[in-house]
Amino acid sequence: MVNLSFKQQIPYLENGDRLTCYEFERRYQAMPRHQKAELIEGVVYLASPLRFESHAEPHGHTITWLGVYEASTPGVRLGIEPTVRLDRDNEPQPDGVLLITPVAQGQSRLSNDDYIEGAPELVIEIAANSVAIDLHDKKKVYGRNGVKEYIVWQIFENKLDWFRLQQGEYVSLEVDADGIIKSQVFPGLWLSMSDLLTGNMQQVLAVLQLGLNSSEHQIFVQQLSSQNTGVRMGYAPLR
């Protein structure tokens, strides 16, 4: 007679496990309490407990900044720590993503089970203890899979890098004469880096509002709206 109390269980995820995306998801769903877990180049990474000033607060500030942009830009969606299915060996869970919807010609989509499949246009990582992976393996993975812009906020170094994908390689976007970085994928997404780094959110949002009032943002919104209208009317999106 078989003792059912000894039946084999699905093993839990452990740091350093080497898995496929299928096996990663199977074990992740079997865990009794889900925690942040990522698969990067086939290797499992489990998140450590998060501190307030060195992660939670700066994370909140970046999401506030992106959330105001999303609210003013129909056809754009914001997500916090979503699992992103990129390829067979990579399922990151970035701190934030900003994406263009599929009907507005975005390059990612939602699966039937509500995960992002494909590369969001913009990914943000808050890097306290994760700088090594965020600026190396993850950066390579995001670039290889076509994430167009990648922001890494290095908390302990008090530094923010904003990368733009060009010909398969990330290059740094530079601040202009006014100390502002401007997205090249999301027109009107402007950032006063120095104010974000010092926690001056009032000025961060004031600069963003200038971007939202710019002609390039208004044109972008019109483009997104016309693409949505074209899809609803049965027209194929422009390529």
Accessible surface in RSA format (square Angstrom, percent):
REM  Atomic radii and reference values for relative SASA: ProtOr
REM  Chains: A
REM  Algorithm: Lee & Richards
REM  Probe-radius: 1.40
REM  Slices: 20
REM RES _ NUM      All-atoms   Total-Side   Main-Chain    Non-polar    All polar
REM                ABS   REL    ABS   REL    ABS   REL    ABS   REL    ABS   REL
RES MET A   1   241.11 124.9 150.27  99.5  90.84 216.3 124.49 105.8 116.62 154.5
RES VAL A   2   122.84  80.8 105.13  95.2  17.71  42.7 109.93  95.5  12.91  35.0
RES ASN A   3    84.04  58.0  69.93  67.6  14.10  34.0  31.56  75.9  52.48  50.7
RES LEU A   4   133.81  74.5 126.61  90.6   7.20  18.1 126.78  89.0   7.02  18.9
RES SER A   5    94.23  79.6  50.79  67.8  43.45 100.1  57.38 122.2  36.85  51.6
RES PHE A   6   164.97  82.5 137.80  85.4  27.16  70.7 142.93  86.7  22.04  63.1
RES LYS A   7   152.94  74.6 134.04  82.2  18.89  45.0  87.02  78.3  65.91  70.2
RES GLN A   8   171.83  96.1 135.75  99.2  36.08  85.9  51.97 110.6 119.86  90.9
RES GLN A   9   142.35  79.6 124.00  90.6  18.35  43.7  39.73  84.6 102.62  77.8
RES ILE A  10    64.52  36.7  54.46  40.6  10.05  24.2  56.41  40.6   8.11  22.0
RES PRO A  11    60.76  44.3  50.33  45.9  10.43  37.9  60.76  50.2   0.00   0.0
RES TYR A  12   103.38  48.3  94.94  54.0   8.45  22.0  66.33  49.8  37.06  45.7
RES LEU A  13     3.45   1.9   0.00   0.0   3.45   8.7   0.00   0.0   3.45   9.3
RES GLU A  14   105.16  60.4 105.16  79.6   0.00   0.0  36.73  71.0  68.43  55.9
RES ASN A  15    98.34  67.8  74.79  72.3  23.55  56.7  31.31  75.4  67.03  64.8
RES GLY A  16    46.48  57.3   0.00   N/A  46.48  57.3  27.79  76.3  18.69  41.9
RES ASP A  17    32.69  22.9  26.45  26.3   6.24  14.7   7.13  16.8  25.56  25.5
RES ARG A  18   184.78  77.6 156.23  79.6  28.55  68.0  63.97  87.4 120.81  73.2
RES LEU A  19    22.99  12.8  11.51   8.2  11.47  28.8  19.28  13.5   3.71  10.0
RES THR A  20    44.28  31.5  43.12  43.7   1.15   2.8  37.43  50.3   6.85  10.4
RES CYS A  21    19.75  14.9  19.33  21.6   0.43   1.0  18.45  46.7   1.31   1.4
RES TYR A  22   166.29  77.6 156.72  89.2   9.57  24.9 124.22  93.3  42.07  51.9
RES GLU A  23    32.39  18.6  32.39  24.5   0.00   0.0  18.22  35.2  14.16  11.6
RES PHE A  24     0.74   0.4   0.74   0.5   0.00   0.0   0.74   0.5   0.00   0.0
RES GLU A  25    30.08  17.3  29.71  22.5   0.37   0.9  13.15  25.4  16.93  13.8
RES ARG A  26    89.00  37.4  81.51  41.6   7.49  17.8  34.50  47.1  54.51  33.0
RES ARG A  27    45.81  19.2  45.81  23.4   0.00   0.0   0.00   0.0  45.81  27.8
RES TYR A  28    28.93  13.5  28.93  16.5   0.00   0.0  20.14  15.1   8.80  10.8
RES GLN A  29   106.48  59.5  83.29  60.9  23.19  55.2  31.23  66.5  75.25  57.1
RES ALA A  30    38.11  35.0  10.51  16.2  27.60  62.8  21.63  30.5  16.48  43.7
RES MET A  31    22.71  11.8  15.94  10.5   6.78  16.1  15.77  13.4   6.94   9.2
RES PRO A  32   109.96  80.1  66.13  60.3  43.83 159.3  78.05  64.4  31.91 198.3
RES ARG A  33   183.37  77.0 174.56  89.0   8.81  21.0  73.80 100.9 109.56  66.4
RES HIS A  34   106.78  58.4  80.98  56.3  25.80  66.0  54.25  55.9  52.53  61.1
RES GLN A  35    58.98  33.0  49.75  36.4   9.24  22.0  22.92  48.8  36.06  27.3
RES LYS A  36    39.85  19.4  30.33  18.6   9.53  22.7  20.96  18.9  18.89  20.1
RES ALA A  37     1.13   1.0   0.00   0.0   1.13   2.6   0.10   0.1   1.03   2.7
RES GLU A  38    14.91   8.6  14.91  11.3   0.00   0.0   1.36   2.6  13.55  11.1
RES LEU A  39     0.00   0.0   0.00   0.0   0.00   0.0   0.00   0.0   0.00   0.0
RES ILE A  40     1.78   1.0   0.48   0.4   1.30   3.1   0.48   0.3   1.30   3.5
RES GLU A  41    64.42  37.0  51.48  38.9  12.94  30.8  27.00  52.2  37.42  30.6
RES GLY A  42     7.73   9.5   0.00   N/A   7.73   9.5   7.60  20.9   0.13   0.3
RES VAL A  43    23.01  15.1  23.01  20.8   0.00   0.0  23.01  20.0   0.00   0.0
RES VAL A  44     0.62   0.4   0.00   0.0   0.62   1.5   0.00   0.0   0.62   1.7
RES TYR A  45    77.20  36.0  75.65  43.0   1.55   4.0  54.53  41.0  22.66  27.9
RES LEU A  46    33.49  18.7  18.70  13.4  14.79  37.2  19.27  13.5  14.22  38.3
RES ALA A  47    39.12  36.0  17.02  26.3  22.10  50.3  26.96  38.0  12.16  32.2
RES SER A  48    74.09  62.6  60.75  81.1  13.34  30.7  26.85  57.2  47.24  66.2
RES PRO A  49   128.59  93.7 107.60  98.1  21.00  76.3 119.84  98.9   8.76  54.4
RES LEU A  50   100.24  55.8  65.57  46.9  34.67  87.2  66.94  47.0  33.30  89.6
RES ARG A  51   165.62  69.5 156.96  80.0   8.66  20.6  58.86  80.4 106.77  64.7
RES PHE A  52   132.10  66.1 123.48  76.5   8.63  22.4 124.98  75.8   7.13  20.4
RES GLU A  53   137.56  79.0 123.67  93.6  13.89  33.1  37.10  71.8 100.47  82.0
RES SER A  54    17.91  15.1  16.19  21.6   1.73   4.0  13.00  27.7   4.92   6.9
RES HIS A  55    13.89   7.6  13.89   9.7   0.00   0.0   7.99   8.2   5.90   6.9
RES ALA A  56    45.29  41.6  32.94  50.8  12.35  28.1  36.52  51.4   8.77  23.2
RES GLU A  57    68.58  39.4  63.32  47.9   5.25  12.5  12.13  23.5  56.45  46.1
RES PRO A  58     8.34   6.1   7.74   7.1   0.59   2.2   8.34   6.9   0.00   0.0
RES HIS A  59    20.50  11.2  20.50  14.2   0.00   0.0   7.10   7.3  13.39  15.6
RES GLY A  60    33.96  41.9   0.00   N/A  33.96  41.9  32.15  88.2   1.81   4.0
RES HIS A  61    40.35  22.1  40.35  28.0   0.00   0.0  22.11  22.8  18.24  21.2
RES THR A  62     1.39   1.0   1.39   1.4   0.00   0.0   1.30   1.7   0.09   0.1
RES ILE A  63    25.29  14.4  24.57  18.3   0.71   1.7  24.57  17.7   0.71   1.9
RES THR A  64    62.95  44.8  53.93  54.7   9.03  21.5  36.84  49.5  26.11  39.5
RES TRP A  65     1.57   0.6   1.57   0.8   0.00   0.0   1.57   0.8   0.00   0.0
RES LEU A  66     0.23   0.1   0.23   0.2   0.00   0.0   0.23   0.2   0.00   0.0
RES GLY A  67    20.95  25.8   0.00   N/A  20.95  25.8  16.48  45.2   4.48  10.0
RES VAL A  68    52.22  34.4  48.69  44.1   3.54   8.5  51.35  44.6   0.87   2.4
RES TYR A  69     0.00   0.0   0.00   0.0   0.00   0.0   0.00   0.0   0.00   0.0
RES GLU A  70    55.63  31.9  49.62  37.5   6.02  14.3   8.25  16.0  47.38  38.7
RES ALA A  71    89.82  82.6  47.80  73.8  42.02  95.6  59.35  83.6  30.47  80.7
RES SER A  72    45.89  38.8  29.13  38.9  16.76  38.6  18.42  39.2  27.47  38.5
RES THR A  73     0.17   0.1   0.00   0.0   0.17   0.4   0.00   0.0   0.17   0.3
RES PRO A  74    84.69  61.7  73.20  66.7  11.49  41.8  84.44  69.7   0.26   1.6
RES GLY A  75    14.96  18.5   0.00   N/A  14.96  18.5   3.99  11.0  10.97  24.6
RES VAL A  76     7.52   4.9   0.00   0.0   7.52  18.1   0.00   0.0   7.52  20.4
RES ARG A  77   127.27  53.4 127.06  64.8   0.21   0.5  26.95  36.8 100.32  60.8
RES LEU A  78    38.82  21.6  12.64   9.0  26.18  65.8  13.59   9.5  25.23  67.9
RES GLY A  79    19.93  24.6   0.00   N/A  19.93  24.6  19.14  52.5   0.80   1.8
RES ILE A  80    99.11  56.4  74.93  55.8  24.18  58.3  74.93  54.0  24.18  65.6
RES GLU A  81    50.76  29.1  42.03  31.8   8.73  20.8   6.15  11.9  44.62  36.4
RES PRO A  82    27.16  19.8  18.33  16.7   8.83  32.1  27.16  22.4   0.00   0.0
RES THR A  83    19.16  13.6  12.93  13.1   6.24  14.9   4.70   6.3  14.47  21.9
RES VAL A  84     1.66   1.1   1.66   1.5   0.00   0.0   1.66   1.4   0.00   0.0
RES ARG A  85    47.99  20.1  43.87  22.4   4.12   9.8  24.89  34.0  23.10  14.0
RES LEU A  86    21.31  11.9   0.75   0.5  20.57  51.7   1.49   1.0  19.82  53.3
RES ASP A  87    52.47  36.8  33.22  33.1  19.25  45.5  43.00 101.2   9.47   9.4
RES ARG A  88   165.04  69.3 152.21  77.6  12.83  30.6  75.28 102.9  89.76  54.4
RES ASP A  89    53.65  37.6  53.22  53.0   0.43   1.0   5.88  13.8  47.77  47.6
RES ASN A  90     0.37   0.3   0.37   0.4   0.00   0.0   0.00   0.0   0.37   0.4
RES GLU A  91     1.60   0.9   1.42   1.1   0.18   0.4   0.00   0.0   1.60   1.3
RES PRO A  92     0.21   0.2   0.21   0.2   0.00   0.0   0.21   0.2   0.00   0.0
RES GLN A  93    21.80  12.2  21.80  15.9   0.00   0.0   0.17   0.4  21.63  16.4
RES PRO A  94     0.24   0.2   0.24   0.2   0.00   0.0   0.24   0.2   0.00   0.0
RES ASP A  95     2.15   1.5   2.15   2.1   0.00   0.0   0.04   0.1   2.11   2.1
RES GLY A  96     0.24   0.3   0.00   N/A   0.24   0.3   0.21   0.6   0.03   0.1
RES VAL A  97     0.79   0.5   0.38   0.3   0.41   1.0   0.79   0.7   0.00   0.0
RES LEU A  98     0.11   0.1   0.00   0.0   0.11   0.3   0.00   0.0   0.11   0.3
RES LEU A  99    18.13  10.1  18.13  13.0   0.00   0.0  18.13  12.7   0.00   0.0
RES ILE A 100    18.60  10.6  18.60  13.9   0.00   0.0  18.60  13.4   0.00   0.0
RES THR A 101    19.36  13.8  19.36  19.6   0.00   0.0  18.69  25.1   0.67   1.0
RES PRO A 102    70.73  51.5  58.10  53.0  12.63  45.9  58.92  48.6  11.81  73.4
RES VAL A 103    69.50  45.7  66.35  60.1   3.15   7.6  69.50  60.4   0.00   0.0
RES ALA A 104     2.76   2.5   0.00   0.0   2.76   6.3   0.00   0.0   2.76   7.3
RES GLN A 105    60.15  33.6  33.37  24.4  26.78  63.8  17.19  36.6  42.96  32.6
RES GLY A 106    15.66  19.3   0.00   N/A  15.66  19.3   0.09   0.3  15.57  34.9
RES GLN A 107    73.10  40.9  41.68  30.5  31.42  74.8  36.32  77.3  36.79  27.9
RES SER A 108     5.80   4.9   0.97   1.3   4.83  11.1   2.77   5.9   3.03   4.2
RES ARG A 109   131.01  55.0 127.30  64.9   3.71   8.8  54.39  74.3  76.61  46.4
RES LEU A 110    82.65  46.0  64.47  46.1  18.18  45.7  64.47  45.3  18.18  48.9
RES SER A 111    12.51  10.6   4.77   6.4   7.74  17.8   5.06  10.8   7.44  10.4
RES ASN A 112   166.87 115.1 125.92 121.7  40.95  98.6  39.70  95.5 127.17 122.9
RES ASP A 113    78.37  54.9  57.00  56.7  21.37  50.5  45.39 106.8  32.98  32.9
RES ASP A 114   109.17  76.5  91.82  91.4  17.35  41.0  29.91  70.4  79.25  79.0
RES TYR A 115    64.77  30.2  63.11  35.9   1.66   4.3  31.38  23.6  33.38  41.2
RES ILE A 116    12.07   6.9  11.46   8.5   0.60   1.5  11.46   8.3   0.60   1.6
RES GLU A 117    43.63  25.0  41.38  31.3   2.25   5.4  16.26  31.5  27.37  22.3
RES GLY A 118    26.25  32.4   0.00   N/A  26.25  32.4  22.89  62.8   3.37   7.5
RES ALA A 119     4.99   4.6   1.68   2.6   3.31   7.5   1.68   2.4   3.31   8.8
RES PRO A 120     0.74   0.5   0.74   0.7   0.00   0.0   0.74   0.6   0.00   0.0
RES GLU A 121     2.02   1.2   2.02   1.5   0.00   0.0   0.29   0.6   1.73   1.4
RES LEU A 122     0.00   0.0   0.00   0.0   0.00   0.0   0.00   0.0   0.00   0.0
RES VAL A 123     0.69   0.5   0.69   0.6   0.01   0.0   0.69   0.6   0.00   0.0
RES ILE A 124     1.28   0.7   1.28   1.0   0.00   0.0   1.28   0.9   0.00   0.0
RES GLU A 125     3.18   1.8   3.18   2.4   0.00   0.0   0.00   0.0   3.18   2.6
RES ILE A 126     3.89   2.2   0.00   0.0   3.89   9.4   0.00   0.0   3.89  10.6
RES ALA A 127     0.06   0.1   0.00   0.0   0.06   0.1   0.00   0.0   0.06   0.2
RES ALA A 128    16.29  15.0   9.00  13.9   7.29  16.6   9.00  12.7   7.29  19.3
RES ASN A 129   121.34  83.7  81.68  78.9  39.66  95.5  38.50  92.6  82.84  80.1
RES SER A 130    39.69  33.5  35.39  47.2   4.30   9.9  33.04  70.4   6.65   9.3
RES VAL A 131    30.98  20.4  30.01  27.2   0.97   2.3  30.01  26.1   0.97   2.6
RES ALA A 132    75.70  69.6  67.25 103.8   8.46  19.2  70.46  99.2   5.24  13.9
RES ILE A 133    28.57  16.3  23.64  17.6   4.93  11.9  27.77  20.0   0.81   2.2
RES ASP A 134     0.91   0.6   0.91   0.9   0.00   0.0   0.00   0.0   0.91   0.9
RES LEU A 135    36.17  20.1  27.91  20.0   8.25  20.7  27.91  19.6   8.25  22.2
RES HIS A 136   107.81  58.9 106.39  74.0   1.42   3.6  75.27  77.6  32.55  37.9
RES ASP A 137    54.49  38.2  54.15  53.9   0.34   0.8   2.21   5.2  52.28  52.1
RES LYS A 138     6.45   3.1   6.36   3.9   0.09   0.2   0.40   0.4   6.06   6.5
RES LYS A 139    52.29  25.5  51.51  31.6   0.77   1.8  16.88  15.2  35.41  37.7
RES LYS A 140   134.16  65.5 122.68  75.3  11.48  27.3  80.04  72.0  54.12  57.6
RES VAL A 141     0.41   0.3   0.41   0.4   0.00   0.0   0.41   0.4   0.00   0.0
RES TYR A 142     2.27   1.1   2.27   1.3   0.00   0.0   2.27   1.7   0.00   0.0
RES GLY A 143     9.66  11.9   0.00   N/A   9.66  11.9   4.83  13.3   4.83  10.8
RES ARG A 144   144.02  60.5 104.63  53.3  39.39  93.8  78.67 107.5  65.35  39.6
RES ASN A 145    39.11  27.0  16.55  16.0  22.56  54.3   8.00  19.3  31.11  30.1
RES GLY A 146    21.92  27.0   0.00   N/A  21.92  27.0  20.59  56.5   1.33   3.0
RES VAL A 147     0.12   0.1   0.12   0.1   0.00   0.0   0.12   0.1   0.00   0.0
RES LYS A 148    77.30  37.7  77.30  47.4   0.00   0.0  29.48  26.5  47.83  50.9
RES GLU A 149     0.00   0.0   0.00   0.0   0.00   0.0   0.00   0.0   0.00   0.0
RES TYR A 150     0.00   0.0   0.00   0.0   0.00   0.0   0.00   0.0   0.00   0.0
RES ILE A 151     1.41   0.8   1.41   1.1   0.00   0.0   1.41   1.0   0.00   0.0
RES VAL A 152     0.00   0.0   0.00   0.0   0.00   0.0   0.00   0.0   0.00   0.0
RES TRP A 153    12.42   5.0  12.42   6.0   0.00   0.0  10.78   5.7   1.64   2.7
RES GLN A 154    11.65   6.5  11.65   8.5   0.00   0.0   0.00   0.0  11.65   8.8
RES ILE A 155    28.69  16.3  18.01  13.4  10.68  25.7  18.32  13.2  10.37  28.2
RES PHE A 156   129.45  64.8  95.53  59.2  33.92  88.3  99.96  60.6  29.49  84.4
RES GLU A 157    96.59  55.5  70.37  53.2  26.22  62.4  45.78  88.5  50.81  41.5
RES ASN A 158    87.91  60.6  77.08  74.5  10.83  26.1  24.43  58.8  63.48  61.4
RES LYS A 159   104.13  50.8 102.10  62.6   2.03   4.8  53.49  48.1  50.64  53.9
RES LEU A 160     7.77   4.3   0.90   0.6   6.87  17.3   0.90   0.6   6.87  18.5
RES ASP A 161    21.33  14.9  18.77  18.7   2.56   6.0   3.34   7.9  17.99  17.9
RES TRP A 162     2.30   0.9   0.00   0.0   2.30   5.4   0.00   0.0   2.30   3.7
RES PHE A 163    15.17   7.6  15.17   9.4   0.00   0.0  15.17   9.2   0.00   0.0
RES ARG A 164    51.65  21.7  51.65  26.3   0.00   0.0   0.00   0.0  51.65  31.3
RES LEU A 165    29.23  16.3  20.77  14.9   8.46  21.3  20.77  14.6   8.46  22.8
RES GLN A 166    86.52  48.4  78.33  57.2   8.18  19.5  26.62  56.7  59.90  45.4
RES GLN A 167   189.53 106.0 143.57 104.9  45.96 109.4  62.38 132.8 127.15  96.4
RES GLY A 168    52.61  64.9   0.00   N/A  52.61  64.9  28.82  79.1  23.79  53.3
RES GLU A 169   122.57  70.4 121.43  91.9   1.14   2.7  44.92  86.9  77.65  63.4
RES TYR A 170    29.69  13.9   5.73   3.3  23.96  62.3   5.73   4.3  23.96  29.5
RES VAL A 171    60.92  40.1  56.32  51.0   4.60  11.1  60.92  52.9   0.00   0.0
RES SER A 172    57.38  48.5  37.84  50.5  19.54  45.0  19.90  42.4  37.48  52.5
RES LEU A 173    19.90  11.1  10.30   7.4   9.61  24.1  11.59   8.1   8.31  22.4
RES GLU A 174   136.69  78.5 116.21  87.9  20.48  48.8  57.15 110.5  79.54  64.9
RES VAL A 175    69.99  46.1  53.24  48.2  16.75  40.4  53.24  46.3  16.75  45.4
RES ASP A 176    55.31  38.7  38.58  38.4  16.73  39.6  43.99 103.5  11.32  11.3
RES ALA A 177   113.70 104.5  64.84 100.1  48.86 111.1  78.09 110.0  35.61  94.3
RES ASP A 178   118.34  82.9  87.17  86.8  31.17  73.7  21.23  50.0  97.11  96.8
RES GLY A 179    28.78  35.5   0.00   N/A  28.78  35.5  25.11  68.9   3.67   8.2
RES ILE A 180    17.01   9.7  15.72  11.7   1.28   3.1  15.72  11.3   1.28   3.5
RES ILE A 181     0.86   0.5   0.86   0.6   0.00   0.0   0.86   0.6   0.00   0.0
RES LYS A 182    82.60  40.3  73.54  45.1   9.06  21.6  35.96  32.4  46.63  49.7
RES SER A 183     9.41   8.0   0.00   0.0   9.41  21.7   0.00   0.0   9.41  13.2
RES GLN A 184   102.68  57.4  72.78  53.2  29.90  71.2  29.67  63.2  73.01  55.4
RES VAL A 185    17.24  11.3   5.40   4.9  11.84  28.5   9.84   8.5   7.40  20.1
RES PHE A 186     0.00   0.0   0.00   0.0   0.00   0.0   0.00   0.0   0.00   0.0
RES PRO A 187    33.47  24.4  30.24  27.6   3.23  11.7  33.47  27.6   0.00   0.0
RES GLY A 188     1.04   1.3   0.00   N/A   1.04   1.3   0.00   0.0   1.04   2.3
RES LEU A 189     0.00   0.0   0.00   0.0   0.00   0.0   0.00   0.0   0.00   0.0
RES TRP A 190    29.42  11.8  29.42  14.2   0.00   0.0  27.45  14.6   1.97   3.2
RES LEU A 191     0.21   0.1   0.21   0.2   0.00   0.0   0.21   0.1   0.00   0.0
RES SER A 192     8.23   7.0   8.23  11.0   0.00   0.0   1.17   2.5   7.06   9.9
RES MET A 193    37.94  19.7  37.94  25.1   0.00   0.0  16.21  13.8  21.74  28.8
RES SER A 194    74.41  62.9  68.07  90.8   6.34  14.6  51.51 109.7  22.90  32.1
RES ASP A 195    25.56  17.9  25.44  25.3   0.11   0.3   0.11   0.3  25.44  25.4
RES LEU A 196     1.31   0.7   0.51   0.4   0.80   2.0   0.51   0.4   0.80   2.2
RES LEU A 197    37.13  20.7  18.63  13.3  18.50  46.5  18.63  13.1  18.50  49.8
RES THR A 198   107.17  76.2  69.48  70.4  37.69  89.8  72.98  98.0  34.19  51.7
RES GLY A 199    36.60  45.1   0.00   N/A  36.60  45.1  14.39  39.5  22.22  49.8
RES ASN A 200    65.23  45.0  57.29  55.4   7.94  19.1  19.30  46.5  45.92  44.4
RES MET A 201    29.99  15.5  27.15  18.0   2.84   6.8  27.18  23.1   2.81   3.7
RES GLN A 202   155.95  87.2 142.79 104.4  13.16  31.3  51.52 109.7 104.44  79.2
RES GLN A 203    76.39  42.7  76.00  55.5   0.39   0.9  12.84  27.3  63.55  48.2
RES VAL A 204     0.00   0.0   0.00   0.0   0.00   0.0   0.00   0.0   0.00   0.0
RES LEU A 205    55.93  31.1  51.57  36.9   4.36  11.0  51.86  36.4   4.07  11.0
RES ALA A 206    46.55  42.8  34.74  53.6  11.81  26.9  43.06  60.6   3.49   9.2
RES VAL A 207     8.18   5.4   8.15   7.4   0.04   0.1   8.15   7.1   0.04   0.1
RES LEU A 208     0.08   0.0   0.08   0.1   0.00   0.0   0.08   0.1   0.00   0.0
RES GLN A 209    83.74  46.8  83.30  60.9   0.44   1.0  36.39  77.5  47.35  35.9
RES LEU A 210   102.89  57.3  98.10  70.2   4.79  12.1  98.27  69.0   4.62  12.4
RES GLY A 211     0.00   0.0   0.00   N/A   0.00   0.0   0.00   0.0   0.00   0.0
RES LEU A 212    13.46   7.5   5.11   3.7   8.35  21.0   5.11   3.6   8.35  22.5
RES ASN A 213    89.69  61.8  73.10  70.6  16.58  39.9  25.21  60.7  64.47  62.3
RES SER A 214    16.16  13.7   6.50   8.7   9.67  22.3  16.16  34.4   0.00   0.0
RES SER A 215    73.85  62.4  66.43  88.7   7.42  17.1  41.25  87.8  32.60  45.7
RES GLU A 216    73.42  42.2  69.77  52.8   3.65   8.7  35.29  68.3  38.12  31.1
RES HIS A 217     7.94   4.3   7.94   5.5   0.00   0.0   5.53   5.7   2.41   2.8
RES GLN A 218    95.04  53.1  91.27  66.7   3.77   9.0  29.54  62.9  65.50  49.7
RES ILE A 219    92.29  52.5  92.29  68.8   0.00   0.0  92.29  66.5   0.00   0.0
RES PHE A 220    18.38   9.2  17.64  10.9   0.74   1.9  18.27  11.1   0.11   0.3
RES VAL A 221    35.32  23.2  34.97  31.7   0.35   0.8  34.97  30.4   0.35   1.0
RES GLN A 222   119.13  66.6 112.21  82.0   6.92  16.5  41.92  89.2  77.21  58.6
RES GLN A 223    90.99  50.9  88.63  64.8   2.36   5.6  26.53  56.5  64.46  48.9
RES LEU A 224     4.29   2.4   4.29   3.1   0.00   0.0   4.29   3.0   0.00   0.0
RES SER A 225    57.33  48.4  52.73  70.4   4.61  10.6  22.37  47.6  34.96  49.0
RES SER A 226    69.51  58.7  55.48  74.0  14.03  32.3  47.71 101.6  21.81  30.6
RES GLN A 227    41.05  23.0  34.84  25.5   6.21  14.8  12.86  27.4  28.19  21.4
RES ASN A 228    25.07  17.3  24.20  23.4   0.87   2.1   7.38  17.8  17.69  17.1
RES THR A 229    50.29  35.8  50.29  51.0   0.00   0.0  39.79  53.4  10.50  15.9
RES GLY A 230    14.26  17.6   0.00   N/A  14.26  17.6  14.09  38.7   0.17   0.4
RES VAL A 231    49.26  32.4  37.94  34.3  11.32  27.3  38.36  33.3  10.90  29.6
RES ARG A 232   179.38  75.3 140.65  71.7  38.73  92.2  76.33 104.3 103.05  62.5
RES MET A 233   122.36  63.4  88.13  58.3  34.23  81.5  81.39  69.2  40.97  54.3
RES GLY A 234    67.34  83.0   0.00   N/A  67.34  83.0  34.85  95.6  32.50  72.8
RES TYR A 235   137.38  64.1 128.66  73.2   8.72  22.7  96.31  72.4  41.07  50.6
RES ALA A 236    86.59  79.6  61.69  95.2  24.90  56.6  67.09  94.5  19.50  51.7
RES PRO A 237    43.95  32.0  30.76  28.0  13.19  48.0  37.69  31.1   6.26  38.9
RES LEU A 238   148.19  82.5 140.68 100.6   7.51  18.9 143.58 100.8   4.61  12.4
RES ARG A 239   250.40 105.1 173.00  88.2  77.40 184.3 109.90 150.2 140.50  85.2
END  Absolute sums over single chains surface
CHAIN  1 A    12778.6      10227.5       2551.0       6933.5       5845.0
END  Absolute sums over all chains
TOTAL         12778.6      10227.5       2551.0       6933.5       5845.0
